[in-house]
Amino acid sequence: MKRWFVGAVLAGVLLAQAPASQARADEYDETQGHPLRVAAYLVHPVGFALEWILLRPLHWVVSQPGLEKVFGHRPHGENRVY
């Protein structure tokens, strides 16, 4: 019974992946090989990680009600107070 269940789950996973493998990437054009674009492809993950690991938690800390005046944070959106 357990082998049957494992086999069924494995078959389901493989069948679910079949349509995803048929997805096609966009066609290549000459601008995609530009050195600045290649550099951007390499730098973007670093910036993304920096934002989510360092900057967003830092913003959360400085936007706490007791610390806003200390860090000079100004709230934005509906609760904007000047």
Biopython code that builds the backbone (N, CA, C, O; Angstrom):
import numpy as np
from Bio.PDB.StructureBuilder import StructureBuilder

atoms = [
    (1, "MET", "N", (0.833, -1.191, 0.000)),
    (1, "MET", "CA", (0.000, 0.000, 0.000)),
    (1, "MET", "C", (0.875, 1.252, 0.000)),
    (1, "MET", "O", (0.601, 2.206, -0.727)),
    (2, "LYS", "N", (1.933, 1.245, 0.820)),
    (2, "LYS", "CA", (2.783, 2.417, 0.920)),
    (2, "LYS", "C", (3.541, 2.646, -0.383)),
    (2, "LYS", "O", (3.690, 3.790, -0.813)),
    (3, "ARG", "N", (4.023, 1.574, -1.020)),
    (3, "ARG", "CA", (4.722, 1.709, -2.288)),
    (3, "ARG", "C", (3.794, 2.283, -3.353)),
    (3, "ARG", "O", (4.206, 3.120, -4.156)),
    (4, "TRP", "N", (2.559, 1.837, -3.356)),
    (4, "TRP", "CA", (1.581, 2.341, -4.317)),
    (4, "TRP", "C", (1.375, 3.840, -4.128)),
    (4, "TRP", "O", (1.320, 4.589, -5.104)),
    (5, "PHE", "N", (1.262, 4.277, -2.879)),
    (5, "PHE", "CA", (1.045, 5.691, -2.583)),
    (5, "PHE", "C", (2.242, 6.529, -3.036)),
    (5, "PHE", "O", (2.063, 7.583, -3.647)),
    (6, "VAL", "N", (3.456, 6.069, -2.742)),
    (6, "VAL", "CA", (4.660, 6.784, -3.151)),
    (6, "VAL", "C", (4.731, 6.861, -4.675)),
    (6, "VAL", "O", (5.071, 7.904, -5.234)),
    (7, "GLY", "N", (4.410, 5.760, -5.337)),
    (7, "GLY", "CA", (4.411, 5.741, -6.801)),
    (7, "GLY", "C", (3.378, 6.693, -7.380)),
    (7, "GLY", "O", (3.648, 7.382, -8.363)),
    (8, "ALA", "N", (2.200, 6.735, -6.777)),
    (8, "ALA", "CA", (1.146, 7.627, -7.254)),
    (8, "ALA", "C", (1.543, 9.088, -7.065)),
    (8, "ALA", "O", (1.298, 9.910, -7.947)),
    (9, "VAL", "N", (2.143, 9.418, -5.941)),
    (9, "VAL", "CA", (2.584, 10.797, -5.691)),
    (9, "VAL", "C", (3.680, 11.177, -6.681)),
    (9, "VAL", "O", (3.657, 12.278, -7.232)),
    (10, "LEU", "N", (4.625, 10.294, -6.910)),
    (10, "LEU", "CA", (5.703, 10.558, -7.855)),
    (10, "LEU", "C", (5.157, 10.746, -9.270)),
    (10, "LEU", "O", (5.584, 11.657, -9.979)),
    (11, "ALA", "N", (4.236, 9.910, -9.679)),
    (11, "ALA", "CA", (3.623, 10.045, -11.002)),
    (11, "ALA", "C", (2.864, 11.364, -11.106)),
    (11, "ALA", "O", (2.916, 12.028, -12.141)),
    (12, "GLY", "N", (2.166, 11.747, -10.050)),
    (12, "GLY", "CA", (1.434, 13.021, -10.062)),
    (12, "GLY", "C", (2.357, 14.209, -10.198)),
    (12, "GLY", "O", (2.059, 15.155, -10.927)),
    (13, "VAL", "N", (3.477, 14.164, -9.500)),
    (13, "VAL", "CA", (4.450, 15.259, -9.581)),
    (13, "VAL", "C", (5.032, 15.342, -10.990)),
    (13, "VAL", "O", (5.161, 16.433, -11.546)),
    (14, "LEU", "N", (5.381, 14.202, -11.562)),
    (14, "LEU", "CA", (5.953, 14.202, -12.906)),
    (14, "LEU", "C", (4.942, 14.674, -13.943)),
    (14, "LEU", "O", (5.298, 15.411, -14.862)),
    (15, "LEU", "N", (3.706, 14.262, -13.809)),
    (15, "LEU", "CA", (2.675, 14.700, -14.753)),
    (15, "LEU", "C", (2.363, 16.182, -14.592)),
    (15, "LEU", "O", (2.060, 16.860, -15.574)),
    (16, "ALA", "N", (2.434, 16.686, -13.385)),
    (16, "ALA", "CA", (2.170, 18.109, -13.157)),
    (16, "ALA", "C", (3.271, 18.972, -13.751)),
    (16, "ALA", "O", (3.022, 20.119, -14.124)),
    (17, "GLN", "N", (4.473, 18.446, -13.844)),
    (17, "GLN", "CA", (5.590, 19.205, -14.392)),
    (17, "GLN", "C", (5.606, 19.199, -15.916)),
    (17, "GLN", "O", (6.272, 20.045, -16.512)),
    (18, "ALA", "N", (4.913, 18.299, -16.556)),
    (18, "ALA", "CA", (4.946, 18.188, -18.014)),
    (18, "ALA", "C", (4.502, 19.474, -18.712)),
    (18, "ALA", "O", (5.204, 19.921, -19.619)),
    (19, "PRO", "N", (3.366, 20.100, -18.338)),
    (19, "PRO", "CA", (2.989, 21.342, -19.018)),
    (19, "PRO", "C", (3.983, 22.479, -18.771)),
    (19, "PRO", "O", (4.178, 23.326, -19.643)),
    (20, "ALA", "N", (4.607, 22.508, -17.605)),
    (20, "ALA", "CA", (5.562, 23.570, -17.310)),
    (20, "ALA", "C", (6.792, 23.463, -18.200)),
    (20, "ALA", "O", (7.396, 24.479, -18.546)),
    (21, "SER", "N", (7.170, 22.240, -18.575)),
    (21, "SER", "CA", (8.346, 22.081, -19.422)),
    (21, "SER", "C", (8.075, 22.530, -20.851)),
    (21, "SER", "O", (9.018, 22.763, -21.608)),
    (22, "GLN", "N", (6.822, 22.656, -21.233)),
    (22, "GLN", "CA", (6.472, 23.085, -22.582)),
    (22, "GLN", "C", (6.433, 24.601, -22.710)),
    (22, "GLN", "O", (6.281, 25.123, -23.815)),
    (23, "ALA", "N", (6.567, 25.309, -21.604)),
    (23, "ALA", "CA", (6.563, 26.770, -21.660)),
    (23, "ALA", "C", (7.800, 27.240, -22.409)),
    (23, "ALA", "O", (8.879, 26.667, -22.264)),
    (24, "ARG", "N", (7.637, 28.270, -23.197)),
    (24, "ARG", "CA", (8.748, 28.747, -24.005)),
    (24, "ARG", "C", (9.227, 30.101, -23.490)),
    (24, "ARG", "O", (8.438, 30.924, -23.025)),
    (25, "ALA", "N", (10.516, 30.307, -23.583)),
    (25, "ALA", "CA", (11.098, 31.602, -23.227)),
    (25, "ALA", "C", (10.878, 32.561, -24.388)),
    (25, "ALA", "O", (10.605, 32.144, -25.513)),
    (26, "ASP", "N", (11.001, 33.855, -24.097)),
    (26, "ASP", "CA", (10.859, 34.825, -25.177)),
    (26, "ASP", "C", (12.025, 34.688, -26.151)),
    (26, "ASP", "O", (13.092, 34.187, -25.798)),
    (27, "GLU", "N", (11.805, 35.135, -27.361)),
    (27, "GLU", "CA", (12.828, 34.995, -28.383)),
    (27, "GLU", "C", (13.996, 35.923, -28.102)),
    (27, "GLU", "O", (13.818, 37.034, -27.604)),
    (28, "TYR", "N", (15.174, 35.462, -28.423)),
    (28, "TYR", "CA", (16.398, 36.225, -28.204)),
    (28, "TYR", "C", (16.518, 37.319, -29.263)),
    (28, "TYR", "O", (16.290, 37.074, -30.448)),
    (29, "ASP", "N", (16.871, 38.506, -28.836)),
    (29, "ASP", "CA", (17.197, 39.563, -29.794)),
    (29, "ASP", "C", (18.575, 40.115, -29.443)),
    (29, "ASP", "O", (19.134, 39.777, -28.400)),
    (30, "GLU", "N", (19.110, 40.943, -30.290)),
    (30, "GLU", "CA", (20.493, 41.413, -30.135)),
    (30, "GLU", "C", (20.702, 42.262, -28.881)),
    (30, "GLU", "O", (21.821, 42.311, -28.370)),
    (31, "THR", "N", (19.671, 42.929, -28.369)),
    (31, "THR", "CA", (19.857, 43.789, -27.196)),
    (31, "THR", "C", (20.054, 42.978, -25.920)),
    (31, "THR", "O", (20.551, 43.514, -24.930)),
    (32, "GLN", "N", (19.680, 41.707, -25.918)),
    (32, "GLN", "CA", (19.805, 40.911, -24.705)),
    (32, "GLN", "C", (21.242, 40.515, -24.403)),
    (32, "GLN", "O", (21.534, 40.032, -23.309)),
    (33, "GLY", "N", (22.135, 40.711, -25.350)),
    (33, "GLY", "CA", (23.534, 40.411, -25.105)),
    (33, "GLY", "C", (24.348, 41.640, -24.760)),
    (33, "GLY", "O", (25.570, 41.560, -24.634)),
    (34, "HIS", "N", (23.685, 42.781, -24.606)),
    (34, "HIS", "CA", (24.396, 44.019, -24.286)),
    (34, "HIS", "C", (25.089, 43.860, -22.937)),
    (34, "HIS", "O", (24.499, 43.318, -22.002)),
    (35, "PRO", "N", (26.335, 44.324, -22.822)),
    (35, "PRO", "CA", (27.081, 44.139, -21.565)),
    (35, "PRO", "C", (26.402, 44.742, -20.334)),
    (35, "PRO", "O", (26.492, 44.182, -19.241)),
    (36, "LEU", "N", (25.728, 45.872, -20.504)),
    (36, "LEU", "CA", (25.046, 46.462, -19.344)),
    (36, "LEU", "C", (23.868, 45.598, -18.896)),
    (36, "LEU", "O", (23.595, 45.487, -17.701)),
    (37, "ARG", "N", (23.178, 44.993, -19.845)),
    (37, "ARG", "CA", (22.062, 44.118, -19.478)),
    (37, "ARG", "C", (22.585, 42.873, -18.771)),
    (37, "ARG", "O", (21.991, 42.422, -17.792)),
    (38, "VAL", "N", (23.681, 42.319, -19.254)),
    (38, "VAL", "CA", (24.281, 41.145, -18.605)),
    (38, "VAL", "C", (24.721, 41.510, -17.187)),
    (38, "VAL", "O", (24.523, 40.730, -16.256)),
    (39, "ALA", "N", (25.311, 42.681, -17.024)),
    (39, "ALA", "CA", (25.718, 43.134, -15.684)),
    (39, "ALA", "C", (24.498, 43.305, -14.783)),
    (39, "ALA", "O", (24.542, 42.973, -13.599)),
    (40, "ALA", "N", (23.414, 43.821, -15.349)),
    (40, "ALA", "CA", (22.196, 43.992, -14.556)),
    (40, "ALA", "C", (21.637, 42.643, -14.109)),
    (40, "ALA", "O", (21.133, 42.516, -12.993)),
    (41, "TYR", "N", (21.727, 41.637, -14.981)),
    (41, "TYR", "CA", (21.274, 40.306, -14.587)),
    (41, "TYR", "C", (22.078, 39.781, -13.397)),
    (41, "TYR", "O", (21.542, 39.059, -12.557)),
    (42, "LEU", "N", (23.344, 40.137, -13.325)),
    (42, "LEU", "CA", (24.192, 39.667, -12.231)),
    (42, "LEU", "C", (23.985, 40.480, -10.956)),
    (42, "LEU", "O", (24.063, 39.932, -9.856)),
    (43, "VAL", "N", (23.725, 41.777, -11.089)),
    (43, "VAL", "CA", (23.616, 42.660, -9.926)),
    (43, "VAL", "C", (22.217, 42.620, -9.306)),
    (43, "VAL", "O", (22.081, 42.829, -8.100)),
    (44, "HIS", "N", (21.188, 42.358, -10.093)),
    (44, "HIS", "CA", (19.817, 42.397, -9.591)),
    (44, "HIS", "C", (19.584, 41.468, -8.396)),
    (44, "HIS", "O", (18.977, 41.910, -7.421)),
    (45, "PRO", "N", (20.028, 40.211, -8.415)),
    (45, "PRO", "CA", (19.811, 39.366, -7.230)),
    (45, "PRO", "C", (20.481, 39.907, -5.974)),
    (45, "PRO", "O", (19.972, 39.725, -4.868)),
    (46, "VAL", "N", (21.613, 40.568, -6.143)),
    (46, "VAL", "CA", (22.300, 41.139, -4.985)),
    (46, "VAL", "C", (21.458, 42.268, -4.391)),
    (46, "VAL", "O", (21.290, 42.345, -3.174)),
    (47, "GLY", "N", (20.935, 43.132, -5.240)),
    (47, "GLY", "CA", (20.090, 44.220, -4.761)),
    (47, "GLY", "C", (18.806, 43.710, -4.140)),
    (47, "GLY", "O", (18.353, 44.234, -3.122)),
    (48, "PHE", "N", (18.221, 42.699, -4.743)),
    (48, "PHE", "CA", (16.991, 42.112, -4.210)),
    (48, "PHE", "C", (17.225, 41.543, -2.817)),
    (48, "PHE", "O", (16.438, 41.781, -1.901)),
    (49, "ALA", "N", (18.311, 40.792, -2.664)),
    (49, "ALA", "CA", (18.632, 40.208, -1.358)),
    (49, "ALA", "C", (18.944, 41.300, -0.337)),
    (49, "ALA", "O", (18.525, 41.206, 0.817)),
    (50, "LEU", "N", (19.666, 42.322, -0.746)),
    (50, "LEU", "CA", (19.993, 43.427, 0.154)),
    (50, "LEU", "C", (18.728, 44.113, 0.654)),
    (50, "LEU", "O", (18.617, 44.447, 1.833)),
    (51, "GLU", "N", (17.774, 44.322, -0.254)),
    (51, "GLU", "CA", (16.528, 44.967, 0.152)),
    (51, "GLU", "C", (15.772, 44.128, 1.174)),
    (51, "GLU", "O", (15.344, 44.649, 2.204)),
    (52, "TRP", "N", (15.603, 42.841, 0.905)),
    (52, "TRP", "CA", (14.766, 42.012, 1.761)),
    (52, "TRP", "C", (15.463, 41.574, 3.042)),
    (52, "TRP", "O", (14.795, 41.350, 4.051)),
    (53, "ILE", "N", (16.774, 41.446, 3.028)),
    (53, "ILE", "CA", (17.490, 40.973, 4.219)),
    (53, "ILE", "C", (17.898, 42.121, 5.134)),
    (53, "ILE", "O", (17.891, 41.963, 6.355)),
    (54, "LEU", "N", (18.256, 43.282, 4.563)),
    (54, "LEU", "CA", (18.781, 44.370, 5.374)),
    (54, "LEU", "C", (17.848, 45.581, 5.432)),
    (54, "LEU", "O", (17.508, 46.048, 6.520)),
    (55, "LEU", "N", (17.437, 46.088, 4.283)),
    (55, "LEU", "CA", (16.751, 47.371, 4.260)),
    (55, "LEU", "C", (15.312, 47.324, 4.779)),
    (55, "LEU", "O", (14.896, 48.224, 5.507)),
    (56, "ARG", "N", (14.557, 46.305, 4.422)),
    (56, "ARG", "CA", (13.173, 46.240, 4.922)),
    (56, "ARG", "C", (13.115, 46.048, 6.429)),
    (56, "ARG", "O", (12.322, 46.722, 7.088)),
    (57, "PRO", "N", (13.931, 45.146, 7.015)),
    (57, "PRO", "CA", (13.928, 45.071, 8.483)),
    (57, "PRO", "C", (14.396, 46.371, 9.136)),
    (57, "PRO", "O", (13.879, 46.765, 10.181)),
    (58, "LEU", "N", (15.375, 47.035, 8.519)),
    (58, "LEU", "CA", (15.837, 48.317, 9.057)),
    (58, "LEU", "C", (14.715, 49.355, 9.019)),
    (58, "LEU", "O", (14.547, 50.112, 9.974)),
    (59, "HIS", "N", (13.953, 49.398, 7.937)),
    (59, "HIS", "CA", (12.827, 50.336, 7.848)),
    (59, "HIS", "C", (11.790, 50.025, 8.912)),
    (59, "HIS", "O", (11.211, 50.937, 9.503)),
    (60, "TRP", "N", (11.551, 48.743, 9.161)),
    (60, "TRP", "CA", (10.586, 48.374, 10.185)),
    (60, "TRP", "C", (11.035, 48.897, 11.552)),
    (60, "TRP", "O", (10.216, 49.377, 12.335)),
    (61, "VAL", "N", (12.331, 48.803, 11.835)),
    (61, "VAL", "CA", (12.851, 49.263, 13.126)),
    (61, "VAL", "C", (12.691, 50.774, 13.252)),
    (61, "VAL", "O", (12.193, 51.255, 14.270)),
    (62, "VAL", "N", (13.108, 51.536, 12.226)),
    (62, "VAL", "CA", (13.079, 52.996, 12.354)),
    (62, "VAL", "C", (11.669, 53.560, 12.242)),
    (62, "VAL", "O", (11.456, 54.732, 12.552)),
    (63, "SER", "N", (10.703, 52.757, 11.808)),
    (63, "SER", "CA", (9.338, 53.271, 11.714)),
    (63, "SER", "C", (8.485, 52.926, 12.925)),
    (63, "SER", "O", (7.277, 53.165, 12.916)),
    (64, "GLN", "N", (9.093, 52.367, 13.964)),
    (64, "GLN", "CA", (8.349, 52.102, 15.188)),
    (64, "GLN", "C", (7.973, 53.424, 15.847)),
    (64, "GLN", "O", (8.763, 54.368, 15.828)),
    (65, "PRO", "N", (6.778, 53.506, 16.430)),
    (65, "PRO", "CA", (6.301, 54.784, 16.977)),
    (65, "PRO", "C", (7.278, 55.476, 17.923)),
    (65, "PRO", "O", (7.401, 56.699, 17.868)),
    (66, "GLY", "N", (7.966, 54.755, 18.774)),
    (66, "GLY", "CA", (8.880, 55.382, 19.714)),
    (66, "GLY", "C", (10.201, 55.814, 19.091)),
    (66, "GLY", "O", (10.918, 56.626, 19.676)),
    (67, "LEU", "N", (10.529, 55.296, 17.937)),
    (67, "LEU", "CA", (11.826, 55.574, 17.318)),
    (67, "LEU", "C", (11.753, 56.499, 16.106)),
    (67, "LEU", "O", (12.787, 56.889, 15.563)),
    (68, "GLU", "N", (10.544, 56.851, 15.677)),
    (68, "GLU", "CA", (10.412, 57.687, 14.482)),
    (68, "GLU", "C", (11.106, 59.032, 14.638)),
    (68, "GLU", "O", (11.783, 59.494, 13.719)),
    (69, "LYS", "N", (10.944, 59.659, 15.789)),
    (69, "LYS", "CA", (11.583, 60.969, 15.991)),
    (69, "LYS", "C", (13.097, 60.853, 16.058)),
    (69, "LYS", "O", (13.810, 61.729, 15.568)),
    (70, "VAL", "N", (13.590, 59.786, 16.658)),
    (70, "VAL", "CA", (15.030, 59.606, 16.800)),
    (70, "VAL", "C", (15.691, 59.482, 15.434)),
    (70, "VAL", "O", (16.734, 60.089, 15.190)),
    (71, "PHE", "N", (15.084, 58.693, 14.538)),
    (71, "PHE", "CA", (15.679, 58.443, 13.227)),
    (71, "PHE", "C", (15.189, 59.413, 12.155)),
    (71, "PHE", "O", (15.687, 59.381, 11.030)),
    (72, "GLY", "N", (14.222, 60.275, 12.482)),
    (72, "GLY", "CA", (13.712, 61.236, 11.509)),
    (72, "GLY", "C", (12.825, 60.611, 10.452)),
    (72, "GLY", "O", (12.699, 61.143, 9.350)),
    (73, "HIS", "N", (12.216, 59.497, 10.776)),
    (73, "HIS", "CA", (11.334, 58.826, 9.818)),
    (73, "HIS", "C", (10.011, 59.562, 9.720)),
    (73, "HIS", "O", (9.404, 59.906, 10.734)),
    (74, "ARG", "N", (9.572, 59.800, 8.505)),
    (74, "ARG", "CA", (8.260, 60.414, 8.291)),
    (74, "ARG", "C", (7.334, 59.355, 7.706)),
    (74, "ARG", "O", (7.641, 58.777, 6.664)),
    (75, "PRO", "N", (6.212, 59.094, 8.357)),
    (75, "PRO", "CA", (5.285, 58.093, 7.832)),
    (75, "PRO", "C", (4.694, 58.539, 6.491)),
    (75, "PRO", "O", (4.563, 59.736, 6.234)),
    (76, "HIS", "N", (4.351, 57.607, 5.668)),
    (76, "HIS", "CA", (3.742, 57.925, 4.392)),
    (76, "HIS", "C", (2.421, 57.175, 4.270)),
    (76, "HIS", "O", (2.166, 56.224, 5.009)),
    (77, "GLY", "N", (1.602, 57.600, 3.350)),
    (77, "GLY", "CA", (0.301, 56.968, 3.175)),
    (77, "GLY", "C", (-0.762, 57.699, 3.963)),
    (77, "GLY", "O", (-0.703, 58.917, 4.128)),
    (78, "GLU", "N", (-1.745, 56.939, 4.452)),
    (78, "GLU", "CA", (-2.900, 57.518, 5.146)),
    (78, "GLU", "C", (-2.524, 58.155, 6.479)),
    (78, "GLU", "O", (-3.147, 59.140, 6.872)),
    (79, "ASN", "N", (-1.539, 57.634, 7.179)),
    (79, "ASN", "CA", (-1.196, 58.146, 8.509)),
    (79, "ASN", "C", (-0.080, 59.192, 8.442)),
    (79, "ASN", "O", (0.699, 59.321, 9.386)),
    (80, "ARG", "N", (0.002, 59.928, 7.358)),
    (80, "ARG", "CA", (1.049, 60.944, 7.191)),
    (80, "ARG", "C", (0.787, 62.130, 8.117)),
    (80, "ARG", "O", (-0.289, 62.728, 8.089)),
    (81, "VAL", "N", (1.782, 62.457, 8.934)),
    (81, "VAL", "CA", (1.671, 63.571, 9.871)),
    (81, "VAL", "C", (2.939, 64.413, 9.737)),
    (81, "VAL", "O", (4.049, 63.884, 9.802)),
    (82, "TYR", "N", (2.773, 65.719, 9.550)),
    (82, "TYR", "CA", (3.937, 66.611, 9.468)),
    (82, "TYR", "C", (3.931, 67.607, 10.587)),
    (82, "TYR", "O", (4.834, 68.438, 10.679)),
]
sb = StructureBuilder()
sb.init_structure("model")
sb.init_model(0)
sb.init_chain("A")
sb.init_seg("    ")
for serial, (resi, resn, name, xyz) in enumerate(atoms, 1):
    if name == "N":
        sb.init_residue(resn, " ", resi, " ")
    sb.init_atom(name, np.array(xyz, "f"), 0.0, 1.0, " ", f" {name:<3s}", serial, name[0])
structure = sb.get_structure()
